[in-house]
Amino acid sequence: MVSMTHAAWFFKMGDEFSEKFGGWVKLRNVLAHEYLDIKWKRIERFIQESEPYMRQFIKAAKQFLEREMSV
């Protein structure tokens, strides 16, 4: 199974993107393991700051799939 971080590397998204994207892994761990102590403001801020990176990742994934499907 390929992780999202590996996918970002595979799509050649760059170090800055991979670093920001790693935040999603941290958020997942908070949600899965510390759900009783969630700090909602922290989650809200993270989502707002991460949106451009998620859009960039989705765009790169679409472009990759379009290239692969056209072969």
PQR file with spaces between the fields and no chain letter, atoms N, CA, C, O and H, PARSE charges and radii, in Angstrom:
ATOM       1  N    MET     1       0.829   -1.172    0.000 -0.4000 1.5000
ATOM       2  CA   MET     1       0.000    0.000    0.000 -0.0000 2.0000
ATOM       3  C    MET     1       0.883    1.248    0.000  0.5500 1.7000
ATOM       4  O    MET     1       1.836    1.342    0.774 -0.5500 1.4000
ATOM       5  N    VAL     2       0.569    2.179   -0.850 -0.4000 1.5000
ATOM       6  CA   VAL     2       1.361    3.392   -0.995 -0.0000 2.0000
ATOM       7  C    VAL     2       0.769    4.482   -0.110  0.5500 1.7000
ATOM       8  O    VAL     2      -0.436    4.733   -0.141 -0.5500 1.4000
ATOM       9  H    VAL     2      -0.205    2.102   -1.478  0.4000 1.0000
ATOM      10  N    SER     3       1.623    5.124    0.676 -0.4000 1.5000
ATOM      11  CA   SER     3       1.135    6.206    1.528 -0.0000 2.0000
ATOM      12  C    SER     3       0.981    7.482    0.707  0.5500 1.7000
ATOM      13  O    SER     3       1.531    7.606   -0.388 -0.5500 1.4000
ATOM      14  H    SER     3       2.602    4.920    0.701  0.4000 1.0000
ATOM      15  N    MET     4       0.230    8.416    1.253 -0.4000 1.5000
ATOM      16  CA   MET     4       0.019    9.693    0.576 -0.0000 2.0000
ATOM      17  C    MET     4       1.334   10.451    0.443  0.5500 1.7000
ATOM      18  O    MET     4       1.548   11.133   -0.560 -0.5500 1.4000
ATOM      19  H    MET     4      -0.217    8.316    2.142  0.4000 1.0000
ATOM      20  N    THR     5       2.214   10.348    1.423 -0.4000 1.5000
ATOM      21  CA   THR     5       3.506   11.023    1.358 -0.0000 2.0000
ATOM      22  C    THR     5       4.336   10.462    0.211  0.5500 1.7000
ATOM      23  O    THR     5       4.997   11.212   -0.508 -0.5500 1.4000
ATOM      24  H    THR     5       2.040    9.794    2.237  0.4000 1.0000
ATOM      25  N    HIS     6       4.303    9.139    0.039 -0.4000 1.5000
ATOM      26  CA   HIS     6       5.022    8.524   -1.079 -0.0000 2.0000
ATOM      27  C    HIS     6       4.406    8.947   -2.408  0.5500 1.7000
ATOM      28  O    HIS     6       5.121    9.169   -3.385 -0.5500 1.4000
ATOM      29  H    HIS     6       3.766    8.530    0.623  0.4000 1.0000
ATOM      30  N    ALA     7       3.096    9.058   -2.443 -0.4000 1.5000
ATOM      31  CA   ALA     7       2.427    9.507   -3.668 -0.0000 2.0000
ATOM      32  C    ALA     7       2.860   10.923   -4.019  0.5500 1.7000
ATOM      33  O    ALA     7       3.107   11.219   -5.188 -0.5500 1.4000
ATOM      34  H    ALA     7       2.515    8.878   -1.649  0.4000 1.0000
ATOM      35  N    ALA     8       2.955   11.805   -3.025 -0.4000 1.5000
ATOM      36  CA   ALA     8       3.399   13.183   -3.267 -0.0000 2.0000
ATOM      37  C    ALA     8       4.810   13.176   -3.837  0.5500 1.7000
ATOM      38  O    ALA     8       5.112   13.942   -4.752 -0.5500 1.4000
ATOM      39  H    ALA     8       2.753   11.565   -2.075  0.4000 1.0000
ATOM      40  N    TRP     9       5.672   12.323   -3.308 -0.4000 1.5000
ATOM      41  CA   TRP     9       7.036   12.208   -3.833 -0.0000 2.0000
ATOM      42  C    TRP     9       6.992   11.692   -5.273  0.5500 1.7000
ATOM      43  O    TRP     9       7.691   12.213   -6.142 -0.5500 1.4000
ATOM      44  H    TRP     9       5.427   11.701   -2.565  0.4000 1.0000
ATOM      45  N    PHE    10       6.178   10.676   -5.523 -0.4000 1.5000
ATOM      46  CA   PHE    10       6.075   10.081   -6.850 -0.0000 2.0000
ATOM      47  C    PHE    10       5.593   11.097   -7.876  0.5500 1.7000
ATOM      48  O    PHE    10       6.047   11.093   -9.021 -0.5500 1.4000
ATOM      49  H    PHE    10       5.610   10.252   -4.817  0.4000 1.0000
ATOM      50  N    PHE    11       4.666   11.974   -7.465 -0.4000 1.5000
ATOM      51  CA   PHE    11       4.146   13.000   -8.368 -0.0000 2.0000
ATOM      52  C    PHE    11       5.102   14.181   -8.493  0.5500 1.7000
ATOM      53  O    PHE    11       4.815   15.146   -9.202 -0.5500 1.4000
ATOM      54  H    PHE    11       4.297   11.977   -6.536  0.4000 1.0000
ATOM      55  N    LYS    12       6.257   14.104   -7.792 -0.4000 1.5000
ATOM      56  CA   LYS    12       7.282   15.150   -7.837 -0.0000 2.0000
ATOM      57  C    LYS    12       6.719   16.499   -7.394  0.5500 1.7000
ATOM      58  O    LYS    12       6.866   17.510   -8.081 -0.5500 1.4000
ATOM      59  H    LYS    12       6.490   13.320   -7.215  0.4000 1.0000
ATOM      60  N    MET    13       6.076   16.485   -6.236 -0.4000 1.5000
ATOM      61  CA   MET    13       5.439   17.687   -5.712 -0.0000 2.0000
ATOM      62  C    MET    13       6.425   18.626   -5.020  0.5500 1.7000
ATOM      63  O    MET    13       6.093   19.789   -4.792 -0.5500 1.4000
ATOM      64  H    MET    13       5.957   15.664   -5.678  0.4000 1.0000
ATOM      65  N    GLY    14       7.601   18.166   -4.688 -0.4000 1.5000
ATOM      66  CA   GLY    14       8.598   19.016   -4.062 -0.0000 2.0000
ATOM      67  C    GLY    14       8.628   18.879   -2.552  0.5500 1.7000
ATOM      68  O    GLY    14       7.686   18.382   -1.935 -0.5500 1.4000
ATOM      69  H    GLY    14       7.870   17.221   -4.873  0.4000 1.0000
ATOM      70  N    ASP    15       9.737   19.332   -1.967 -0.4000 1.5000
ATOM      71  CA   ASP    15       9.954   19.178   -0.529 -0.0000 2.0000
ATOM      72  C    ASP    15       8.977   19.997    0.303  0.5500 1.7000
ATOM      73  O    ASP    15       8.464   19.515    1.313 -0.5500 1.4000
ATOM      74  H    ASP    15      10.502   19.736   -2.468  0.4000 1.0000
ATOM      75  N    GLU    16       8.715   21.241   -0.120 -0.4000 1.5000
ATOM      76  CA   GLU    16       7.806   22.089    0.657 -0.0000 2.0000
ATOM      77  C    GLU    16       6.431   21.443    0.736  0.5500 1.7000
ATOM      78  O    GLU    16       5.814   21.404    1.801 -0.5500 1.4000
ATOM      79  H    GLU    16       9.132   21.632   -0.941  0.4000 1.0000
ATOM      80  N    PHE    17       5.952   20.936   -0.400 -0.4000 1.5000
ATOM      81  CA   PHE    17       4.641   20.281   -0.404 -0.0000 2.0000
ATOM      82  C    PHE    17       4.656   19.062    0.503  0.5500 1.7000
ATOM      83  O    PHE    17       3.745   18.871    1.308 -0.5500 1.4000
ATOM      84  H    PHE    17       6.453   20.967   -1.265  0.4000 1.0000
ATOM      85  N    SER    18       5.694   18.233    0.373 -0.4000 1.5000
ATOM      86  CA   SER    18       5.766   17.012    1.183 -0.0000 2.0000
ATOM      87  C    SER    18       5.785   17.335    2.671  0.5500 1.7000
ATOM      88  O    SER    18       5.174   16.627    3.472 -0.5500 1.4000
ATOM      89  H    SER    18       6.435   18.389   -0.281  0.4000 1.0000
ATOM      90  N    GLU    19       6.487   18.404    3.041 -0.4000 1.5000
ATOM      91  CA   GLU    19       6.544   18.801    4.441 -0.0000 2.0000
ATOM      92  C    GLU    19       5.162   19.214    4.944  0.5500 1.7000
ATOM      93  O    GLU    19       4.735   18.773    6.011 -0.5500 1.4000
ATOM      94  H    GLU    19       6.983   18.979    2.390  0.4000 1.0000
ATOM      95  N    LYS    20       4.461   20.058    4.182 -0.4000 1.5000
ATOM      96  CA   LYS    20       3.123   20.484    4.566 -0.0000 2.0000
ATOM      97  C    LYS    20       2.152   19.308    4.561  0.5500 1.7000
ATOM      98  O    LYS    20       1.290   19.196    5.433 -0.5500 1.4000
ATOM      99  H    LYS    20       4.808   20.416    3.315  0.4000 1.0000
ATOM     100  N    PHE    21       2.301   18.439    3.573 -0.4000 1.5000
ATOM     101  CA   PHE    21       1.410   17.295    3.440 -0.0000 2.0000
ATOM     102  C    PHE    21       1.561   16.348    4.623  0.5500 1.7000
ATOM     103  O    PHE    21       0.606   15.681    5.022 -0.5500 1.4000
ATOM     104  H    PHE    21       3.001   18.531    2.864  0.4000 1.0000
ATOM     105  N    GLY    22       2.764   16.293    5.180 -0.4000 1.5000
ATOM     106  CA   GLY    22       3.002   15.464    6.357 -0.0000 2.0000
ATOM     107  C    GLY    22       2.107   15.856    7.528  0.5500 1.7000
ATOM     108  O    GLY    22       1.864   15.060    8.435 -0.5500 1.4000
ATOM     109  H    GLY    22       3.540   16.834    4.856  0.4000 1.0000
ATOM     110  N    GLY    23       1.627   17.080    7.494 -0.4000 1.5000
ATOM     111  CA   GLY    23       0.705   17.537    8.521 -0.0000 2.0000
ATOM     112  C    GLY    23      -0.573   16.725    8.545  0.5500 1.7000
ATOM     113  O    GLY    23      -1.190   16.558    9.598 -0.5500 1.4000
ATOM     114  H    GLY    23       1.824   17.727    6.758  0.4000 1.0000
ATOM     115  N    TRP    24      -0.974   16.218    7.386 -0.4000 1.5000
ATOM     116  CA   TRP    24      -2.178   15.386    7.331 -0.0000 2.0000
ATOM     117  C    TRP    24      -1.966   14.099    8.117  0.5500 1.7000
ATOM     118  O    TRP    24      -2.894   13.586    8.743 -0.5500 1.4000
ATOM     119  H    TRP    24      -0.473   16.353    6.531  0.4000 1.0000
ATOM     120  N    VAL    25      -0.749   13.582    8.084 -0.4000 1.5000
ATOM     121  CA   VAL    25      -0.452   12.375    8.848 -0.0000 2.0000
ATOM     122  C    VAL    25      -0.583   12.672   10.338  0.5500 1.7000
ATOM     123  O    VAL    25      -1.145   11.879   11.094 -0.5500 1.4000
ATOM     124  H    VAL    25       0.005   13.998    7.576  0.4000 1.0000
ATOM     125  N    LYS    26      -0.058   13.822   10.750 -0.4000 1.5000
ATOM     126  CA   LYS    26      -0.155   14.204   12.154 -0.0000 2.0000
ATOM     127  C    LYS    26      -1.619   14.387   12.565  0.5500 1.7000
ATOM     128  O    LYS    26      -2.027   13.954   13.643 -0.5500 1.4000
ATOM     129  H    LYS    26       0.399   14.466   10.137  0.4000 1.0000
ATOM     130  N    LEU    27      -2.399   15.028   11.702 -0.4000 1.5000
ATOM     131  CA   LEU    27      -3.816   15.223   11.998 -0.0000 2.0000
ATOM     132  C    LEU    27      -4.529   13.885   12.126  0.5500 1.7000
ATOM     133  O    LEU    27      -5.342   13.699   13.032 -0.5500 1.4000
ATOM     134  H    LEU    27      -2.068   15.380   10.826  0.4000 1.0000
ATOM     135  N    ARG    28      -4.238   12.972   11.247 -0.4000 1.5000
ATOM     136  CA   ARG    28      -4.847   11.639   11.309 -0.0000 2.0000
ATOM     137  C    ARG    28      -4.529   10.971   12.634  0.5500 1.7000
ATOM     138  O    ARG    28      -5.397   10.341   13.237 -0.5500 1.4000
ATOM     139  H    ARG    28      -3.577   13.123   10.511  0.4000 1.0000
ATOM     140  N    ASN    29      -3.281   11.106   13.095 -0.4000 1.5000
ATOM     141  CA   ASN    29      -2.895   10.505   14.370 -0.0000 2.0000
ATOM     142  C    ASN    29      -3.642   11.150   15.530  0.5500 1.7000
ATOM     143  O    ASN    29      -4.064   10.457   16.456 -0.5500 1.4000
ATOM     144  H    ASN    29      -2.576   11.618   12.604  0.4000 1.0000
ATOM     145  N    VAL    30      -3.807   12.460   15.490 -0.4000 1.5000
ATOM     146  CA   VAL    30      -4.569   13.138   16.540 -0.0000 2.0000
ATOM     147  C    VAL    30      -6.006   12.626   16.546  0.5500 1.7000
ATOM     148  O    VAL    30      -6.551   12.292   17.598 -0.5500 1.4000
ATOM     149  H    VAL    30      -3.463   13.023   14.738  0.4000 1.0000
ATOM     150  N    LEU    31      -6.611   12.568   15.369 -0.4000 1.5000
ATOM     151  CA   LEU    31      -8.006   12.129   15.286 -0.0000 2.0000
ATOM     152  C    LEU    31      -8.178   10.676   15.716  0.5500 1.7000
ATOM     153  O    LEU    31      -9.169   10.325   16.356 -0.5500 1.4000
ATOM     154  H    LEU    31      -6.168   12.839   14.514  0.4000 1.0000
ATOM     155  N    ALA    32      -7.213    9.840   15.362 -0.4000 1.5000
ATOM     156  CA   ALA    32      -7.335    8.418   15.653 -0.0000 2.0000
ATOM     157  C    ALA    32      -6.955    8.067   17.092  0.5500 1.7000
ATOM     158  O    ALA    32      -7.526    7.146   17.677 -0.5500 1.4000
ATOM     159  H    ALA    32      -6.408   10.125   14.841  0.4000 1.0000
ATOM     160  N    HIS    33      -6.001    8.791   17.658 -0.4000 1.5000
ATOM     161  CA   HIS    33      -5.458    8.367   18.945 -0.0000 2.0000
ATOM     162  C    HIS    33      -5.696    9.348   20.098  0.5500 1.7000
ATOM     163  O    HIS    33      -5.615    8.962   21.265 -0.5500 1.4000
ATOM     164  H    HIS    33      -5.538    9.539   17.183  0.4000 1.0000
ATOM     165  N    GLU    34      -5.981   10.579   19.787 -0.4000 1.5000
ATOM     166  CA   GLU    34      -6.165   11.566   20.848 -0.0000 2.0000
ATOM     167  C    GLU    34      -7.495   12.283   20.691  0.5500 1.7000
ATOM     168  O    GLU    34      -7.606   13.468   21.007 -0.5500 1.4000
ATOM     169  H    GLU    34      -6.046   10.893   18.840  0.4000 1.0000
ATOM     170  N    TYR    35      -8.485   11.584   20.214 -0.4000 1.5000
ATOM     171  CA   TYR    35      -9.753   12.213   19.872 -0.0000 2.0000
ATOM     172  C    TYR    35     -10.428   12.918   21.043  0.5500 1.7000
ATOM     173  O    TYR    35     -11.215   13.838   20.820 -0.5500 1.4000
ATOM     174  H    TYR    35      -8.394   10.622   19.958  0.4000 1.0000
ATOM     175  N    LEU    36     -10.153   12.523   22.268 -0.4000 1.5000
ATOM     176  CA   LEU    36     -10.772   13.183   23.415 -0.0000 2.0000
ATOM     177  C    LEU    36     -10.111   14.523   23.745  0.5500 1.7000
ATOM     178  O    LEU    36     -10.698   15.361   24.430 -0.5500 1.4000
ATOM     179  H    LEU    36      -9.514   11.776   22.449  0.4000 1.0000
ATOM     180  N    ASP    37      -8.899   14.714   23.258 -0.4000 1.5000
ATOM     181  CA   ASP    37      -8.156   15.932   23.557 -0.0000 2.0000
ATOM     182  C    ASP    37      -7.970   16.822   22.325  0.5500 1.7000
ATOM     183  O    ASP    37      -7.057   17.647   22.292 -0.5500 1.4000
ATOM     184  H    ASP    37      -8.423   14.033   22.701  0.4000 1.0000
ATOM     185  N    ILE    38      -8.808   16.663   21.340 -0.4000 1.5000
ATOM     186  CA   ILE    38      -8.649   17.429   20.100 -0.0000 2.0000
ATOM     187  C    ILE    38      -8.792   18.912   20.388  0.5500 1.7000
ATOM     188  O    ILE    38      -9.690   19.346   21.110 -0.5500 1.4000
ATOM     189  H    ILE    38      -9.549   15.993   21.368  0.4000 1.0000
ATOM     190  N    LYS    39      -7.906   19.655   19.819 -0.4000 1.5000
ATOM     191  CA   LYS    39      -7.966   21.105   19.929 -0.0000 2.0000
ATOM     192  C    LYS    39      -8.548   21.626   18.625  0.5500 1.7000
ATOM     193  O    LYS    39      -7.851   21.707   17.613 -0.5500 1.4000
ATOM     194  H    LYS    39      -7.177   19.302   19.233  0.4000 1.0000
ATOM     195  N    TRP    40      -9.819   21.976   18.652 -0.4000 1.5000
ATOM     196  CA   TRP    40     -10.548   22.317   17.433 -0.0000 2.0000
ATOM     197  C    TRP    40      -9.957   23.512   16.697  0.5500 1.7000
ATOM     198  O    TRP    40      -9.968   23.528   15.466 -0.5500 1.4000
ATOM     199  H    TRP    40     -10.385   21.910   19.474  0.4000 1.0000
ATOM     200  N    LYS    41      -9.454   24.491   17.390 -0.4000 1.5000
ATOM     201  CA   LYS    41      -8.844   25.650   16.718 -0.0000 2.0000
ATOM     202  C    LYS    41      -7.619   25.228   15.923  0.5500 1.7000
ATOM     203  O    LYS    41      -7.373   25.731   14.827 -0.5500 1.4000
ATOM     204  H    LYS    41      -9.446   24.478   18.390  0.4000 1.0000
ATOM     205  N    ARG    42      -6.860   24.307   16.482 -0.4000 1.5000
ATOM     206  CA   ARG    42      -5.670   23.802   15.788 -0.0000 2.0000
ATOM     207  C    ARG    42      -6.075   23.087   14.502  0.5500 1.7000
ATOM     208  O    ARG    42      -5.440   23.263   13.462 -0.5500 1.4000
ATOM     209  H    ARG    42      -7.060   23.899   17.373  0.4000 1.0000
ATOM     210  N    ILE    43      -7.118   22.289   14.574 -0.4000 1.5000
ATOM     211  CA   ILE    43      -7.590   21.570   13.392 -0.0000 2.0000
ATOM     212  C    ILE    43      -8.113   22.554   12.347  0.5500 1.7000
ATOM     213  O    ILE    43      -7.817   22.420   11.159 -0.5500 1.4000
ATOM     214  H    ILE    43      -7.634   22.146   15.419  0.4000 1.0000
ATOM     215  N    GLU    44      -8.885   23.537   12.789 -0.4000 1.5000
ATOM     216  CA   GLU    44      -9.426   24.537   11.862 -0.0000 2.0000
ATOM     217  C    GLU    44      -8.299   25.290   11.151  0.5500 1.7000
ATOM     218  O    GLU    44      -8.337   25.468    9.934 -0.5500 1.4000
ATOM     219  H    GLU    44      -9.125   23.646   13.753  0.4000 1.0000
ATOM     220  N    ARG    45      -7.302   25.729   11.914 -0.4000 1.5000
ATOM     221  CA   ARG    45      -6.164   26.450   11.328 -0.0000 2.0000
ATOM     222  C    ARG    45      -5.414   25.564   10.325  0.5500 1.7000
ATOM     223  O    ARG    45      -5.041   26.016    9.243 -0.5500 1.4000
ATOM     224  H    ARG    45      -7.271   25.584   12.903  0.4000 1.0000
ATOM     225  N    PHE    46      -5.203   24.316   10.694 -0.4000 1.5000
ATOM     226  CA   PHE    46      -4.497   23.398    9.809 -0.0000 2.0000
ATOM     227  C    PHE    46      -5.247   23.216    8.489  0.5500 1.7000
ATOM     228  O    PHE    46      -4.638   23.244    7.420 -0.5500 1.4000
ATOM     229  H    PHE    46      -5.506   23.949   11.574  0.4000 1.0000
ATOM     230  N    ILE    47      -6.547   23.033    8.560 -0.4000 1.5000
ATOM     231  CA   ILE    47      -7.346   22.840    7.350 -0.0000 2.0000
ATOM     232  C    ILE    47      -7.268   24.066    6.449  0.5500 1.7000
ATOM     233  O    ILE    47      -7.109   23.945    5.234 -0.5500 1.4000
ATOM     234  H    ILE    47      -7.042   23.011    9.429  0.4000 1.0000
ATOM     235  N    GLN    48      -7.381   25.238    7.047 -0.4000 1.5000
ATOM     236  CA   GLN    48      -7.315   26.467    6.265 -0.0000 2.0000
ATOM     237  C    GLN    48      -5.954   26.635    5.595  0.5500 1.7000
ATOM     238  O    GLN    48      -5.877   27.037    4.434 -0.5500 1.4000
ATOM     239  H    GLN    48      -7.511   25.337    8.034  0.4000 1.0000
ATOM     240  N    GLU    49      -4.893   26.332    6.316 -0.4000 1.5000
ATOM     241  CA   GLU    49      -3.544   26.487    5.768 -0.0000 2.0000
ATOM     242  C    GLU    49      -3.214   25.410    4.743  0.5500 1.7000
ATOM     243  O    GLU    49      -2.405   25.644    3.845 -0.5500 1.4000
ATOM     244  H    GLU    49      -4.956   26.006    7.259  0.4000 1.0000
ATOM     245  N    SER    50      -3.817   24.250    4.859 -0.4000 1.5000
ATOM     246  CA   SER    50      -3.467   23.114    4.001 -0.0000 2.0000
ATOM     247  C    SER    50      -4.262   23.050    2.709  0.5500 1.7000
ATOM     248  O    SER    50      -3.865   22.338    1.787 -0.5500 1.4000
ATOM     249  H    SER    50      -4.474   24.060    5.588  0.4000 1.0000
ATOM     250  N    GLU    51      -5.355   23.760    2.615 -0.4000 1.5000
ATOM     251  CA   GLU    51      -6.202   23.656    1.436 -0.0000 2.0000
ATOM     252  C    GLU    51      -5.441   23.861    0.121  0.5500 1.7000
ATOM     253  O    GLU    51      -5.622   23.063   -0.798 -0.5500 1.4000
ATOM     254  H    GLU    51      -5.677   24.339    3.365  0.4000 1.0000
ATOM     255  N    PRO    52      -4.599   24.892   -0.012 -0.5600 1.5000
ATOM     256  CA   PRO    52      -3.897   25.068   -1.284  0.2800 2.0000
ATOM     257  C    PRO    52      -3.012   23.873   -1.643  0.5500 1.7000
ATOM     258  O    PRO    52      -2.881   23.524   -2.816 -0.5500 1.4000
ATOM     259  N    TYR    53      -2.407   23.248   -0.630 -0.4000 1.5000
ATOM     260  CA   TYR    53      -1.546   22.097   -0.888 -0.0000 2.0000
ATOM     261  C    TYR    53      -2.358   20.882   -1.328  0.5500 1.7000
ATOM     262  O    TYR    53      -1.925   20.117   -2.189 -0.5500 1.4000
ATOM     263  H    TYR    53      -2.514   23.532    0.323  0.4000 1.0000
ATOM     264  N    MET    54      -3.529   20.710   -0.736 -0.4000 1.5000
ATOM     265  CA   MET    54      -4.386   19.599   -1.151 -0.0000 2.0000
ATOM     266  C    MET    54      -4.861   19.799   -2.584  0.5500 1.7000
ATOM     267  O    MET    54      -4.899   18.846   -3.362 -0.5500 1.4000
ATOM     268  H    MET    54      -3.882   21.331   -0.036  0.4000 1.0000
ATOM     269  N    ARG    55      -5.221   21.024   -2.938 -0.4000 1.5000
ATOM     270  CA   ARG    55      -5.638   21.310   -4.315 -0.0000 2.0000
ATOM     271  C    ARG    55      -4.496   21.041   -5.283  0.5500 1.7000
ATOM     272  O    ARG    55      -4.712   20.498   -6.367 -0.5500 1.4000
ATOM     273  H    ARG    55      -5.189   21.798   -2.306  0.4000 1.0000
ATOM     274  N    GLN    56      -3.277   21.420   -4.895 -0.4000 1.5000
ATOM     275  CA   GLN    56      -2.098   21.178   -5.730 -0.0000 2.0000
ATOM     276  C    GLN    56      -1.868   19.673   -5.912  0.5500 1.7000
ATOM     277  O    GLN    56      -1.558   19.218   -7.012 -0.5500 1.4000
ATOM     278  H    GLN    56      -3.101   21.861   -4.015  0.4000 1.0000
ATOM     279  N    PHE    57      -2.019   18.914   -4.835 -0.4000 1.5000
ATOM     280  CA   PHE    57      -1.843   17.465   -4.902 -0.0000 2.0000
ATOM     281  C    PHE    57      -2.891   16.828   -5.812  0.5500 1.7000
ATOM     282  O    PHE    57      -2.564   15.978   -6.640 -0.5500 1.4000
ATOM     283  H    PHE    57      -2.270   19.284   -3.941  0.4000 1.0000
ATOM     284  N    ILE    58      -4.134   17.234   -5.662 -0.4000 1.5000
ATOM     285  CA   ILE    58      -5.213   16.685   -6.488 -0.0000 2.0000
ATOM     286  C    ILE    58      -4.969   17.000   -7.959  0.5500 1.7000
ATOM     287  O    ILE    58      -5.173   16.141   -8.816 -0.5500 1.4000
ATOM     288  H    ILE    58      -4.400   17.924   -4.990  0.4000 1.0000
ATOM     289  N    LYS    59      -4.538   18.210   -8.256 -0.4000 1.5000
ATOM     290  CA   LYS    59      -4.247   18.592   -9.637 -0.0000 2.0000
ATOM     291  C    LYS    59      -3.124   17.726  -10.217  0.5500 1.7000
ATOM     292  O    LYS    59      -3.222   17.252  -11.348 -0.5500 1.4000
ATOM     293  H    LYS    59      -4.372   18.907   -7.559  0.4000 1.0000
ATOM     294  N    ALA    60      -2.061   17.524   -9.438 -0.4000 1.5000
ATOM     295  CA   ALA    60      -0.948   16.700   -9.905 -0.0000 2.0000
ATOM     296  C    ALA    60      -1.387   15.249  -10.111  0.5500 1.7000
ATOM     297  O    ALA    60      -0.970   14.605  -11.073 -0.5500 1.4000
ATOM     298  H    ALA    60      -1.982   17.909   -8.519  0.4000 1.0000
ATOM     299  N    ALA    61      -2.222   14.737   -9.216 -0.4000 1.5000
ATOM     300  CA   ALA    61      -2.710   13.363   -9.353 -0.0000 2.0000
ATOM     301  C    ALA    61      -3.562   13.214  -10.611  0.5500 1.7000
ATOM     302  O    ALA    61      -3.444   12.221  -11.328 -0.5500 1.4000
ATOM     303  H    ALA    61      -2.561   15.260   -8.434  0.4000 1.0000
ATOM     304  N    LYS    62      -4.418   14.199  -10.879 -0.4000 1.5000
ATOM     305  CA   LYS    62      -5.240   14.162  -12.093 -0.0000 2.0000
ATOM     306  C    LYS    62      -4.377   14.183  -13.339  0.5500 1.7000
ATOM     307  O    LYS    62      -4.612   13.426  -14.281 -0.5500 1.4000
ATOM     308  H    LYS    62      -4.513   15.006  -10.297  0.4000 1.0000
ATOM     309  N    GLN    63      -3.366   15.063  -13.343 -0.4000 1.5000
ATOM     310  CA   GLN    63      -2.476   15.149  -14.503 -0.0000 2.0000
ATOM     311  C    GLN    63      -1.733   13.840  -14.709  0.5500 1.7000
ATOM     312  O    GLN    63      -1.577   13.380  -15.840 -0.5500 1.4000
ATOM     313  H    GLN    63      -3.175   15.678  -12.579  0.4000 1.0000
ATOM     314  N    PHE    64      -1.278   13.244  -13.622 -0.4000 1.5000
ATOM     315  CA   PHE    64      -0.592   11.966  -13.709 -0.0000 2.0000
ATOM     316  C    PHE    64      -1.511   10.891  -14.292  0.5500 1.7000
ATOM     317  O    PHE    64      -1.116   10.152  -15.194 -0.5500 1.4000
ATOM     318  H    PHE    64      -1.405   13.618  -12.703  0.4000 1.0000
ATOM     319  N    LEU    65      -2.719   10.812  -13.781 -0.4000 1.5000
ATOM     320  CA   LEU    65      -3.669    9.807  -14.281 -0.0000 2.0000
ATOM     321  C    LEU    65      -4.028   10.038  -15.740  0.5500 1.7000
ATOM     322  O    LEU    65      -4.163    9.083  -16.505 -0.5500 1.4000
ATOM     323  H    LEU    65      -3.039   11.413  -13.048  0.4000 1.0000
ATOM     324  N    GLU    66      -4.183   11.286  -16.127 -0.4000 1.5000
ATOM     325  CA   GLU    66      -4.481   11.589  -17.519 -0.0000 2.0000
ATOM     326  C    GLU    66      -3.343   11.132  -18.426  0.5500 1.7000
ATOM     327  O    GLU    66      -3.585   10.581  -19.500 -0.5500 1.4000
ATOM     328  H    GLU    66      -4.073   12.061  -15.506  0.4000 1.0000
ATOM     329  N    ARG    67      -2.102   11.359  -17.997 -0.4000 1.5000
ATOM     330  CA   ARG    67      -0.941   10.908  -18.789 -0.0000 2.0000
ATOM     331  C    ARG    67      -0.915    9.391  -18.879  0.5500 1.7000
ATOM     332  O    ARG    67      -0.689    8.828  -19.950 -0.5500 1.4000
ATOM     333  H    ARG    67      -1.905   11.806  -17.124  0.4000 1.0000
ATOM     334  N    GLU    68      -1.148    8.729  -17.743 -0.4000 1.5000
ATOM     335  CA   GLU    68      -1.090    7.269  -17.710 -0.0000 2.0000
ATOM     336  C    GLU    68      -2.230    6.622  -18.494  0.5500 1.7000
ATOM     337  O    GLU    68      -2.047    5.577  -19.118 -0.5500 1.4000
ATOM     338  H    GLU    68      -1.331    9.187  -16.873  0.4000 1.0000
ATOM     339  N    MET    69      -3.397    7.243  -18.459 -0.4000 1.5000
ATOM     340  CA   MET    69      -4.555    6.674  -19.148 -0.0000 2.0000
ATOM     341  C    MET    69      -4.468    6.884  -20.662  0.5500 1.7000
ATOM     342  O    MET    69      -5.102    6.159  -21.429 -0.5500 1.4000
ATOM     343  H    MET    69      -3.546    8.092  -17.952  0.4000 1.0000
ATOM     344  N    SER    70      -3.685    7.872  -21.089 -0.4000 1.5000
ATOM     345  CA   SER    70      -3.591    8.149  -22.518 -0.0000 2.0000
ATOM     346  C    SER    70      -2.531    7.294  -23.207  0.5500 1.7000
ATOM     347  O    SER    70      -2.399    7.339  -24.430 -0.5500 1.4000
ATOM     348  H    SER    70      -3.170    8.461  -20.466  0.4000 1.0000
ATOM     349  N    VAL    71      -1.780    6.518  -22.435 -0.4000 1.5000
ATOM     350  CA   VAL    71      -0.711    5.685  -23.013 -0.0000 2.0000
ATOM     351  C    VAL    71      -1.291    4.457  -23.625  0.5500 1.7000
ATOM     352  O    VAL    71      -0.555    3.629  -24.163 -0.5500 1.4000
ATOM     353  H    VAL    71      -1.887    6.481  -21.441  0.4000 1.0000
